């Protein structure tokens, strides 16, 4: 058996090496990006002249047009993919807390997306710990009619192996147990406020949800231990149909034009800052990949679509619209792989939802190492949720992207916050994202055989269960199996 396994592994390795000779093209991509990349300067221009890119806003429309015009200026075949969806935007917010409902003190807070259009609630604050089902099940009755205080991640001192759910999933659980409001404590020091959606469906939730700073939240948790605390949450928000546009640049395949590689990332951002990290570094890297393909006149056997999605922050709206349109056009079966770039920076290897891609990805990575030893040829196989790969993955399409890099200049704490600005961006690390990702895209679009296909329903179900995604998908109402 050992001999047979070794022989099979050798045959696989020889096949990979024999089918793909991309080193010369990789070197051309590397030279062009290092010398001519425009990702850094175009992202700087966008953040300084347009600002945030909230879907449905005037700024969002300007960002869509800027991306379209930029890709057009590179000579790309580019189009808008318009869609109309229900969207959300914040208006007013007031959070007051204290032990006497007639003498409350204002606390700095930010509304979480998809909170009600209007809310005005007062109630006792009850500590829900990490906000998991287990935190409610011991005394489920005590949360009814109360305001749940929830830690965003995993509380220090939690048992080993404690899982961390998304803020939207934690809000859904609180609602299930009868809470009338949710206060989520951010995990970042110095009072940084984080936004994001509190809805698992992308629709309005029934209770108000807000985020407060780490220090305020920690102090509040301590006060609750000795004396009941009351919160008054009042807010107004906008919700209604808005128009937005994905931006798509297409490079038609020479041999299998109906086989498609989608390279996507979201162009939109929240409105608290300019979204340079989330997701400027991803979306502007994608546009620079397209520039490189056009500049070098790269030919691919499969069609490549570089797609800038809008509405990711408000519930993966643009990527869901892409899937819906492909179903209507009967072209979804053409999509053979999706690479997603969401806050990707300075990758050291490649990731994918499908472990079967390891031989190909690491073979291509070995060629990249010959060009730059800073690329460590790391490999990761696994699947997660809450970015634009998700709608593709739920159709059984293999997904992937960059892996192993770190966000620049300690920018992780400013994710979804009022501190996400261009000064956090590192120019060379952004170039690294462009060049390594352009190489991966070129290879994936040209390799004679991709060793994984689109999963059927039962295969997909088993895969998602193996990735521990049944629970969060069930909470979101997206688990379609009985």
C-alpha positions as CSV (number, residue, x, y, z in Angstrom):
1,X,0.0,0.0,0.0
2,X,2.8,2.4,0.8
3,X,4.4,1.7,-2.6
4,X,1.0,2.3,-4.3
5,X,0.5,5.6,-2.4
6,X,4.0,6.8,-3.2
7,X,3.6,6.0,-6.8
8,X,0.2,7.8,-7.0
9,X,1.8,10.9,-5.3
10,X,4.7,10.8,-7.7
11,X,2.4,10.6,-10.7
12,X,0.3,13.5,-9.4
13,X,3.5,15.6,-8.9
14,X,4.8,14.7,-12.4
15,X,1.4,15.6,-13.9
16,X,1.4,19.0,-12.2
17,X,4.9,19.7,-13.3
18,X,4.3,18.5,-16.8
19,X,1.1,20.4,-17.4
20,X,2.0,23.9,-16.2
21,X,5.0,25.9,-17.3
22,X,4.1,29.4,-16.2
23,X,7.4,30.6,-14.8
24,X,8.2,33.0,-17.7
25,X,4.7,34.6,-17.5
26,X,5.0,34.8,-13.7
27,X,8.3,36.7,-14.2
28,X,6.6,39.2,-16.6
29,X,3.8,39.8,-14.1
30,X,6.3,40.3,-11.3
31,X,8.3,42.9,-13.3
32,X,5.2,44.8,-14.4
33,X,3.6,45.1,-11.0
34,X,6.8,46.0,-9.3
35,X,7.5,48.8,-11.8
36,X,4.1,49.9,-12.9
37,X,1.4,49.1,-10.3
38,X,-1.2,51.8,-9.8
39,X,-3.1,50.2,-6.9
40,X,-1.5,52.4,-4.2
41,X,-1.9,55.7,-6.0
42,X,-5.5,55.0,-7.2
43,X,-6.6,53.9,-3.8
44,X,-5.0,57.1,-2.3
45,X,-6.9,59.2,-4.9
46,X,-10.2,57.4,-4.2
47,X,-10.0,57.8,-0.4
48,X,-9.0,61.4,-0.5
49,X,-11.4,62.6,-3.2
50,X,-14.5,60.4,-2.8
51,X,-14.2,59.1,0.7
52,X,-16.3,56.2,2.0
53,X,-18.1,53.9,-0.4
54,X,-21.4,53.1,1.3
55,X,-23.7,51.1,-1.0
56,X,-26.6,53.2,-2.2
57,X,-25.0,56.5,-1.2
58,X,-23.8,59.3,-3.5
59,X,-20.2,58.3,-2.6
60,X,-21.0,54.7,-3.5
61,X,-22.2,55.7,-6.9
62,X,-19.0,57.8,-7.4
63,X,-16.8,54.9,-6.4
64,X,-18.6,52.6,-8.9
65,X,-18.1,55.1,-11.7
66,X,-14.5,55.6,-10.7
67,X,-13.8,51.9,-10.8
68,X,-15.5,51.6,-14.2
69,X,-13.6,54.5,-15.7
70,X,-10.3,53.3,-14.3
71,X,-10.7,49.8,-15.8
72,X,-11.8,51.4,-19.1
73,X,-8.7,53.6,-19.1
74,X,-6.6,50.4,-18.8
75,X,-8.3,49.2,-22.0
76,X,-10.4,46.5,-20.3
77,X,-13.8,45.3,-21.6
78,X,-15.9,46.6,-18.7
79,X,-19.5,46.7,-17.8
80,X,-21.8,47.6,-14.9
81,X,-24.0,44.9,-13.4
82,X,-26.9,46.9,-11.9
83,X,-29.1,45.6,-9.1
84,X,-31.8,46.9,-6.8
85,X,-32.0,45.8,-3.2
86,X,-33.2,46.9,0.1
87,X,-30.4,48.7,1.8
88,X,-29.8,50.4,5.2
89,X,-28.0,53.6,6.5
90,X,-27.7,55.1,9.9
91,X,-29.3,58.4,11.0
92,X,-29.4,59.2,14.8
93,X,-28.3,57.3,17.8
94,X,-28.5,57.9,21.6
95,X,-27.4,55.4,24.2
96,X,-27.8,56.2,27.9
97,X,-26.8,54.0,30.8
98,X,-27.0,54.1,34.6
99,X,-28.5,52.6,37.7
100,X,-31.4,55.1,37.8
101,X,-33.7,55.3,34.8
102,X,-34.3,58.9,35.6
103,X,-30.7,59.8,35.7
104,X,-28.8,58.1,32.9
105,X,-25.4,59.0,31.4
106,X,-24.7,59.1,27.7
107,X,-22.3,56.6,26.4
108,X,-20.4,56.7,23.1
109,X,-21.9,54.1,20.7
110,X,-22.5,53.3,17.1
111,X,-25.5,51.6,15.5
112,X,-25.1,48.2,14.0
113,X,-26.5,47.8,10.5
114,X,-30.1,46.6,9.9
115,X,-31.3,47.9,13.2
116,X,-34.9,49.1,13.0
117,X,-35.8,52.3,11.2
118,X,-37.0,53.7,14.5
119,X,-36.4,52.3,18.0
120,X,-36.8,53.6,21.6
121,X,-36.3,51.0,24.3
122,X,-35.5,51.1,28.0
123,X,-34.6,48.0,29.9
124,X,-32.3,46.3,32.4
125,X,-29.0,45.2,31.0
126,X,-28.2,41.4,31.4
127,X,-24.7,40.1,30.7
128,X,-24.9,37.4,28.0
129,X,-21.2,36.7,28.0
130,X,-20.0,35.5,24.6
131,X,-23.6,35.6,23.3
132,X,-23.7,31.9,22.4
133,X,-26.7,29.6,22.9
134,X,-25.0,28.1,26.0
135,X,-24.9,31.6,27.6
136,X,-28.7,31.8,27.5
137,X,-29.7,28.2,28.2
138,X,-28.9,28.2,31.9
139,X,-31.5,30.9,32.6
140,X,-33.4,31.7,29.4
141,X,-36.2,33.5,31.2
142,X,-33.9,36.3,32.6
143,X,-33.3,37.7,29.1
144,X,-36.9,38.3,28.2
145,X,-37.7,42.0,28.0
146,X,-34.1,42.9,28.8
147,X,-31.1,44.3,26.9
148,X,-28.4,41.7,26.3
149,X,-24.7,42.8,26.8
150,X,-22.5,40.6,24.5
151,X,-18.8,40.4,24.0
152,X,-17.9,40.6,20.3
153,X,-15.3,37.8,20.2
154,X,-14.4,35.3,22.8
155,X,-14.0,36.6,26.4
156,X,-10.6,36.2,28.0
157,X,-10.8,33.2,30.4
158,X,-13.4,31.4,28.3
159,X,-13.0,27.6,28.2
160,X,-10.6,26.3,25.6
161,X,-12.4,25.6,22.3
162,X,-15.1,28.2,22.9
163,X,-16.3,29.2,19.4
164,X,-16.8,32.7,18.2
165,X,-20.0,33.5,16.2
166,X,-20.5,36.5,13.9
167,X,-22.1,39.6,15.6
168,X,-25.2,39.0,13.4
169,X,-25.5,35.4,14.7
170,X,-25.1,36.6,18.3
171,X,-27.9,39.2,17.7
172,X,-30.2,36.5,16.3
173,X,-29.7,34.3,19.4
174,X,-30.4,37.3,21.7
175,X,-33.6,38.0,19.8
176,X,-34.6,34.3,20.0
177,X,-34.4,34.5,23.8
178,X,-36.6,37.6,24.0
179,X,-34.1,40.4,24.3
180,X,-35.4,43.9,23.4
181,X,-32.0,45.3,22.5
182,X,-28.4,44.3,22.1
183,X,-25.2,46.1,23.2
184,X,-22.1,44.5,21.8
185,X,-18.7,45.3,23.3
186,X,-15.9,45.8,20.9
187,X,-12.6,44.0,21.5
188,X,-10.3,46.9,20.5
189,X,-8.6,49.2,23.1
190,X,-8.9,53.0,23.3
191,X,-12.6,53.3,22.6
192,X,-12.6,52.3,18.9
193,X,-16.1,51.8,17.7
194,X,-16.9,49.1,15.2
195,X,-19.9,48.9,12.9
196,X,-21.2,46.1,10.6
197,X,-24.4,44.2,10.1
198,X,-26.4,42.7,13.0
199,X,-28.6,40.8,10.6
200,X,-28.1,37.3,9.4
201,X,-30.4,37.8,6.5
202,X,-29.5,41.3,5.2
203,X,-33.0,42.4,6.2
204,X,-34.1,44.7,9.1
205,X,-33.9,43.1,12.6
206,X,-36.6,43.5,15.1
207,X,-34.5,45.0,18.0
208,X,-31.9,47.8,18.1
209,X,-28.3,46.7,18.2
210,X,-25.3,49.0,19.1
211,X,-21.6,48.7,19.6
212,X,-19.7,50.3,22.5
213,X,-16.0,50.5,23.2
214,X,-13.9,47.9,25.1
215,X,-13.2,50.0,28.1
216,X,-16.9,51.2,28.5
217,X,-18.1,47.6,28.1
218,X,-15.6,46.2,30.6
219,X,-16.6,48.7,33.2
220,X,-20.3,48.0,32.5
221,X,-19.8,44.3,33.0
222,X,-18.3,45.0,36.4
223,X,-21.1,47.4,37.5
224,X,-23.7,44.8,36.7
225,X,-22.2,42.4,39.2
226,X,-22.9,44.7,42.1
227,X,-25.9,46.8,41.0
228,X,-28.5,46.5,38.2
229,X,-27.9,48.8,35.2
230,X,-30.5,50.3,33.0
231,X,-30.0,51.3,29.3
232,X,-32.1,53.6,27.1
233,X,-31.4,53.1,23.4
234,X,-33.0,55.5,20.9
235,X,-32.2,55.5,17.2
236,X,-33.5,56.3,13.7
237,X,-32.2,54.7,10.5
238,X,-33.0,54.5,6.8
239,X,-34.1,51.4,5.1
240,X,-35.4,51.2,1.5
241,X,-34.7,50.1,-2.0
242,X,-31.5,51.4,-3.5
243,X,-29.7,51.0,-6.8
244,X,-26.1,49.8,-6.9
245,X,-23.8,48.4,-9.6
246,X,-21.2,45.7,-9.6
247,X,-18.3,46.5,-11.9
248,X,-17.1,43.6,-14.2
249,X,-14.0,43.5,-16.4
250,X,-13.9,40.5,-18.7
251,X,-11.0,38.8,-20.4
252,X,-12.4,36.2,-22.8
253,X,-10.8,32.7,-22.9
254,X,-9.1,31.5,-26.0
255,X,-10.0,27.7,-25.7
256,X,-12.8,27.3,-23.2
257,X,-14.5,30.7,-23.2
258,X,-17.5,29.3,-21.4
259,X,-15.4,28.2,-18.5
260,X,-15.0,31.1,-16.1
261,X,-12.7,32.1,-13.3
262,X,-14.2,34.9,-11.2
263,X,-11.8,37.1,-9.3
264,X,-13.8,39.2,-6.9
265,X,-13.8,41.5,-3.9
266,X,-16.0,44.2,-2.5
267,X,-15.7,47.8,-3.5
268,X,-18.1,49.1,-1.0
269,X,-17.2,50.2,2.6
270,X,-19.0,51.4,5.7
271,X,-19.4,55.1,6.2
272,X,-17.4,55.6,9.4
273,X,-14.2,56.0,7.5
274,X,-12.8,55.7,4.0
275,X,-12.5,51.9,4.0
276,X,-8.9,51.8,2.9
277,X,-8.2,48.4,4.5
278,X,-11.8,47.1,4.3
279,X,-11.8,46.6,1.4
280,X,-9.7,49.2,-0.5
281,X,-6.6,47.0,-0.5
282,X,-8.6,44.1,-1.9
283,X,-10.7,45.9,-4.5
284,X,-7.9,48.1,-5.8
285,X,-5.6,45.1,-6.0
286,X,-8.2,43.4,-8.2
287,X,-8.3,46.5,-10.5
288,X,-4.5,46.4,-10.7
289,X,-4.5,42.7,-11.6
290,X,-6.8,43.6,-14.5
291,X,-4.4,46.4,-15.5
292,X,-1.5,43.9,-15.5
293,X,-3.4,41.4,-17.7
294,X,-4.2,44.1,-20.2
295,X,-0.8,45.7,-20.2
296,X,1.0,42.4,-20.8
297,X,-1.7,41.2,-23.2
298,X,-2.0,38.0,-21.2
299,X,-4.1,35.3,-22.9
300,X,-6.0,32.7,-20.9
301,X,-7.7,29.5,-22.0
302,X,-10.6,30.1,-19.6
303,X,-12.5,33.4,-19.4
304,X,-11.5,35.6,-16.4
305,X,-13.9,38.1,-14.8
306,X,-12.5,40.6,-12.4
307,X,-15.6,41.7,-10.4
308,X,-16.0,44.5,-7.9
309,X,-19.0,43.8,-5.8
310,X,-21.1,46.4,-4.0
311,X,-23.2,45.8,-0.9
312,X,-21.0,43.2,0.7
313,X,-21.1,45.0,4.0
314,X,-24.9,45.1,4.1
315,X,-25.3,41.4,3.5
316,X,-23.3,40.2,0.4
317,X,-25.8,42.0,-1.7
318,X,-23.7,42.3,-4.9
319,X,-22.3,38.8,-4.9
320,X,-25.8,37.4,-4.4
321,X,-27.0,39.6,-7.2
322,X,-24.2,38.2,-9.4
323,X,-25.4,34.7,-8.6
324,X,-29.0,35.5,-9.2
325,X,-28.2,37.1,-12.6
326,X,-26.1,34.1,-13.6
327,X,-29.0,31.8,-12.8
328,X,-31.4,33.9,-14.9
329,X,-28.9,33.9,-17.8
330,X,-28.3,30.2,-17.3
331,X,-24.5,30.9,-17.1
332,X,-23.8,29.9,-13.5
333,X,-22.5,26.5,-14.6
334,X,-19.7,28.3,-16.4
335,X,-18.2,29.5,-13.2
336,X,-15.5,26.9,-12.3
337,X,-13.6,28.7,-9.5
338,X,-14.0,31.9,-7.5
339,X,-11.0,33.8,-5.9
340,X,-12.1,36.3,-3.3
341,X,-10.0,39.2,-2.0
342,X,-11.4,40.8,1.1
343,X,-8.8,42.6,3.2
344,X,-6.1,40.4,1.6
345,X,-2.7,41.8,2.1
346,X,0.9,40.6,1.4
347,X,-0.1,36.9,1.0
348,X,2.5,34.2,1.8
349,X,0.6,31.4,0.1
350,X,-2.7,30.4,-1.2
351,X,-6.0,29.2,0.4
352,X,-8.9,27.3,-1.0
353,X,-12.1,25.6,0.2
354,X,-11.0,22.4,-1.5
355,X,-8.0,20.4,-0.2
356,X,-7.6,18.7,-3.6
357,X,-6.1,21.9,-5.0
358,X,-2.9,21.5,-2.9
359,X,-0.6,20.0,-5.5
360,X,-1.5,22.6,-8.1
361,X,-1.4,25.6,-5.8
362,X,2.0,24.6,-4.2
363,X,3.5,23.7,-7.6
364,X,2.6,27.2,-8.8
365,X,3.8,28.6,-5.5
366,X,7.2,26.9,-5.9
367,X,7.6,28.9,-9.2
368,X,6.8,32.1,-7.4
369,X,9.4,31.3,-4.6
370,X,12.0,31.2,-7.4
371,X,11.1,34.8,-8.2
372,X,10.7,36.1,-4.6
373,X,11.6,34.1,-1.5
374,X,9.3,36.4,0.5
375,X,6.5,34.2,-0.8
376,X,6.5,31.2,1.6
377,X,4.3,28.9,-0.4
378,X,1.9,28.3,2.5
379,X,-1.2,26.4,1.8
380,X,-4.5,26.3,3.7
381,X,-7.7,24.4,2.9
382,X,-11.0,25.3,4.6
383,X,-14.2,27.2,4.3
384,X,-15.8,30.1,6.2
385,X,-18.6,32.6,5.7
386,X,-19.4,36.3,5.7
387,X,-17.6,37.5,2.5
388,X,-18.4,37.5,-1.2
389,X,-17.1,33.9,-1.7
390,X,-20.1,32.6,0.3
391,X,-22.8,32.8,-2.3
392,X,-20.5,31.0,-4.8
393,X,-19.6,28.4,-2.2
394,X,-23.2,27.7,-1.4
395,X,-23.7,26.9,-5.1
396,X,-20.9,24.3,-4.8
397,X,-18.3,26.4,-6.6
398,X,-14.7,26.0,-5.3
399,X,-13.3,29.2,-3.8
400,X,-9.9,30.5,-2.7
401,X,-7.5,33.4,-2.5
402,X,-4.4,34.6,-0.7
403,X,-3.2,33.2,2.6
404,X,-0.7,33.9,5.4
405,X,-0.3,37.6,5.1
406,X,-0.8,40.2,7.9
407,X,-2.7,43.4,7.7
408,X,-0.4,46.4,7.4
409,X,0.6,48.8,10.1
410,X,-1.4,47.1,12.9
411,X,-4.6,48.0,11.0
412,X,-6.6,44.9,12.2
413,X,-8.1,46.8,15.2
414,X,-9.6,49.4,12.9
415,X,-11.6,46.9,10.8
416,X,-15.1,48.3,10.3
417,X,-14.2,51.3,12.5
418,X,-13.8,55.1,12.3
419,X,-10.0,54.6,12.0
420,X,-9.9,52.7,8.7
421,X,-7.9,55.3,6.6
422,X,-5.3,55.3,3.8
423,X,-2.4,56.0,6.2
424,X,-2.7,52.3,7.2
425,X,-1.9,51.0,3.7
426,X,1.6,49.7,2.8
427,X,2.5,50.2,-0.8
428,X,4.9,47.2,-1.3
429,X,2.6,44.8,0.6
430,X,-0.3,45.9,-1.7
431,X,2.0,45.2,-4.7
432,X,2.6,41.8,-3.3
433,X,-1.1,41.1,-3.2
434,X,-1.4,42.1,-6.9
435,X,1.5,40.2,-8.3
436,X,1.0,36.9,-6.5
437,X,-2.7,37.0,-7.1
438,X,-2.3,37.8,-10.7
439,X,0.0,34.8,-11.0
440,X,-2.5,32.5,-9.3
441,X,-5.3,33.8,-11.6
442,X,-3.3,33.3,-14.7
443,X,-2.3,29.8,-13.7
444,X,-5.9,28.8,-12.7
445,X,-7.2,30.1,-16.0
446,X,-4.7,28.2,-18.1
447,X,-4.1,24.9,-16.3
448,X,-5.4,22.1,-18.6
449,X,-7.5,20.4,-15.8
450,X,-8.8,21.9,-12.5
451,X,-8.9,18.8,-10.2
452,X,-12.1,19.9,-8.5
453,X,-15.5,20.5,-9.9
454,X,-18.8,22.1,-8.7
455,X,-20.2,20.1,-5.9
456,X,-23.7,18.5,-6.2
457,X,-26.3,19.0,-3.4
458,X,-25.4,16.0,-1.2
459,X,-21.7,16.5,-1.7
460,X,-22.0,20.1,-0.8
461,X,-24.1,19.3,2.3
462,X,-21.5,16.9,3.6
463,X,-18.7,19.4,2.8
464,X,-20.4,22.2,4.7
465,X,-21.1,20.0,7.7
466,X,-17.4,18.9,7.7
467,X,-16.5,22.6,7.9
468,X,-18.8,23.2,10.9
469,X,-20.9,25.6,8.9
470,X,-24.3,24.0,9.5
471,X,-25.0,26.0,12.7
472,X,-24.2,29.5,11.4
473,X,-26.0,28.8,8.1
474,X,-29.0,27.5,10.0
475,X,-29.1,30.6,12.2
476,X,-29.0,32.7,9.0
477,X,-31.8,30.7,7.4
478,X,-29.5,29.5,4.6
479,X,-29.3,25.8,5.5
480,X,-31.5,24.4,2.8
481,X,-31.2,20.7,3.8
482,X,-33.6,19.0,6.3
